[in-house]
Amino acid sequence: LRTAKAFHWCDEKGIPWNMKLKAEARKEFEASREEKDPLIIARMLVTGRECVQQIQRKFNDADRRCWERIQTDSTYRDGGGKDGPR
C-alpha cells in the first residue's frame, strides 16, 4: 500500500491510480484470507513482494530519469548548456 501512494496521477476516468491500486490490493488480500495451504500462502507472499520490489525499482528509475531531464533542461534554459542559451 505504501507503493500505491506514489501513483498520484489519474486514469482516463479521472480516478486516482493510488485509490484504484489500494482497492485492488484490499480485494486480493480479502480473497487470500481463505487460503489455508501454507505452501500457497508462502508463494503468494514471495511473489507479491517480488512484484512490489520490481514496481518500486521501475518507478524509482523513471522518477530519477525525470529529475535528470528536468535538471538538464533547466541547465540549458539558464544558459549553462554546452550550446549556450537558446
Backbone hydrogen bonds in HBPLUS format (Angstrom, degrees):
<---DONOR---> <-ACCEPTOR-->    atom                        ^
c    i                          cat <-CA-CA->   ^        H-A-AA   ^      H-
h    n   atom  resd res      DA  || num        DHA   H-A  angle D-A-AA Bond
n    s   type  num  typ     dist DA aas  dist angle  dist       angle   num
A0005-LYS N   A0002-ARG O   3.25 MM   3  5.53 139.9  2.42 102.0 111.9     1
A0006-ALA N   A0003-THR O   3.14 MM   3  5.78 153.1  2.22 116.2 122.7     2
A0007-PHE N   A0004-ALA O   3.08 MM   3  5.58 154.8  2.15 114.3 121.4     3
A0008-HIS N   A0006-ALA O   3.11 MM   2  5.70 124.2  2.43 107.0  91.5     4
A0018-ASN N   A0007-PHE O   3.07 MM  11  5.16 119.3  2.45 171.9 158.3     5
A0017-TRP N   A0009-TRP O   2.94 MM   8  6.15 174.4  1.94 160.7 158.9     6
A0011-ASP N   A0015-ILE O   2.91 MM   4  5.49 156.9  1.96 137.7 141.3     7
A0014-GLY N   A0011-ASP O   3.01 MM   3  5.28 163.5  2.03 113.4 118.2     8
A0019-MET N   A0016-PRO O   3.16 MM   3  5.55 128.6  2.44 105.2 116.9     9
A0020-LYS N   A0016-PRO O   3.26 MM   4  6.66 157.4  2.31 147.7 154.1    10
A0021-LEU N   A0017-TRP O   2.84 MM   4  6.02 164.0  1.86 158.7 162.5    11
A0022-LYS N   A0018-ASN O   3.02 MM   4  6.08 155.6  2.08 139.7 146.3    12
A0023-ALA N   A0019-MET O   3.03 MM   4  6.18 161.2  2.07 146.3 151.3    13
A0024-GLU N   A0020-LYS O   3.00 MM   4  6.21 157.0  2.05 146.5 152.9    14
A0025-ALA N   A0021-LEU O   2.89 MM   4  6.07 156.8  1.95 147.4 153.9    15
A0026-ARG N   A0022-LYS O   2.94 MM   4  6.13 157.8  1.99 148.7 154.6    16
A0027-LYS N   A0023-ALA O   2.96 MM   4  6.17 155.4  2.02 144.7 151.5    17
A0028-GLU N   A0024-GLU O   2.96 MM   4  6.21 159.8  2.00 149.8 154.5    18
A0029-PHE N   A0025-ALA O   2.90 MM   4  6.06 155.1  1.96 146.4 153.8    19
A0030-GLU N   A0026-ARG O   2.92 MM   4  6.13 166.1  1.94 153.3 156.3    20
A0031-ALA N   A0027-LYS O   3.03 MM   4  6.22 155.6  2.09 144.1 150.9    21
A0032-SER N   A0028-GLU O   2.97 MM   4  6.12 145.7  2.09 143.1 152.0    22
A0033-ARG N   A0030-GLU O   3.35 MM   3  5.31 148.9  2.45  96.9 105.6    23
A0035-GLU N   A0032-SER O   3.10 MM   3  5.40 158.6  2.14 109.5 116.2    24
A0041-ILE N   A0037-ASP O   3.03 MM   4  6.29 160.9  2.06 155.6 161.7    25
A0042-ALA N   A0038-PRO O   2.88 MM   4  6.03 162.6  1.91 146.5 151.2    26
A0043-ARG N   A0039-LEU O   2.95 MM   4  6.13 157.3  2.00 144.8 151.4    27
A0044-MET N   A0040-ILE O   2.87 MM   4  6.09 157.2  1.93 149.3 155.2    28
A0045-LEU N   A0041-ILE O   2.96 MM   4  6.23 157.0  2.01 150.5 156.7    29
A0046-VAL N   A0042-ALA O   2.98 MM   4  6.21 167.1  2.00 154.6 157.4    30
A0047-THR N   A0043-ARG O   2.89 MM   4  5.95 168.8  1.90 151.7 155.6    31
A0048-GLY N   A0044-MET O   2.85 MM   4  5.80 159.0  1.90 142.4 149.3    32
A0049-ARG N   A0045-LEU O   2.96 MM   4  6.07 160.1  2.00 145.5 151.0    33
A0050-GLU N   A0046-VAL O   2.96 MM   4  6.16 161.6  1.99 151.4 156.6    34
A0051-CYS N   A0047-THR O   2.98 MM   4  6.18 157.9  2.03 149.4 155.4    35
A0052-VAL N   A0048-GLY O   2.99 MM   4  6.24 161.1  2.03 150.2 155.0    36
A0053-GLN N   A0049-ARG O   2.93 MM   4  6.15 163.4  1.96 152.2 156.7    37
A0054-GLN N   A0050-GLU O   2.95 MM   4  6.13 157.0  2.01 147.4 153.7    38
A0055-ILE N   A0051-CYS O   2.93 MM   4  6.18 159.8  1.98 151.0 156.3    39
A0056-GLN N   A0052-VAL O   2.86 MM   4  6.08 160.8  1.89 151.5 157.2    40
A0057-ARG N   A0053-GLN O   2.91 MM   4  6.13 159.3  1.96 148.7 153.9    41
A0058-LYS N   A0054-GLN O   3.00 MM   4  6.23 168.6  2.01 151.4 154.3    42
A0059-PHE N   A0055-ILE O   2.84 MM   4  5.96 161.8  1.87 152.3 158.0    43
A0060-ASN N   A0056-GLN O   2.84 MM   4  5.95 163.1  1.87 149.3 154.3    44
A0061-ASP N   A0057-ARG O   2.86 MM   4  6.05 157.2  1.91 151.0 157.5    45
A0062-ALA N   A0058-LYS O   2.94 MM   4  6.12 161.8  1.97 148.0 152.9    46
A0063-ASP N   A0059-PHE O   2.85 MM   4  6.04 158.1  1.90 149.5 156.2    47
A0064-ARG N   A0060-ASN O   2.86 MM   4  6.01 158.0  1.91 146.2 152.1    48
A0065-ARG N   A0061-ASP O   2.95 MM   4  6.21 160.3  1.99 148.9 154.0    49
A0066-CYS N   A0062-ALA O   2.95 MM   4  6.20 151.2  2.03 145.5 153.6    50
A0067-TRP N   A0063-ASP O   2.98 MM   4  6.28 162.1  2.02 152.1 156.2    51
A0068-GLU N   A0064-ARG O   2.89 MM   4  6.14 154.9  1.95 150.2 157.8    52
A0069-ARG N   A0065-ARG O   2.91 MM   4  6.10 153.7  1.98 144.0 151.0    53
A0070-ILE N   A0066-CYS O   2.86 MM   4  6.17 156.8  1.92 150.7 157.4    54
A0071-GLN N   A0067-TRP O   2.90 MM   4  6.10 158.6  1.95 145.9 151.7    55
A0072-THR N   A0068-GLU O   2.87 MM   4  6.09 159.7  1.91 148.8 154.4    56
A0073-ASP N   A0069-ARG O   2.82 MM   4  5.99 168.5  1.84 153.7 157.0    57
A0074-SER N   A0070-ILE O   2.86 MM   4  5.98 155.6  1.92 146.8 154.0    58
A0075-THR N   A0071-GLN O   2.95 MM   4  6.13 152.5  2.03 145.2 152.6    59
A0076-TYR N   A0072-THR O   3.03 MM   4  6.34 162.6  2.06 153.2 157.0    60
A0077-ARG N   A0073-ASP O   2.85 MM   4  5.98 158.9  1.90 147.7 154.4    61
A0078-ASP N   A0074-SER O   2.94 MM   4  6.02 149.8  2.04 143.7 150.9    62
A0080-GLY N   A0075-THR O   2.79 MM   5  5.03 145.9  1.90 169.3 158.9    63
A0079-GLY N   A0076-TYR O   3.12 MM   3  5.18 160.0  2.16 104.0 109.5    64
A0084-GLY N   A0081-GLY O   3.12 MM   3  5.25 162.2  2.15 107.4 112.8    65
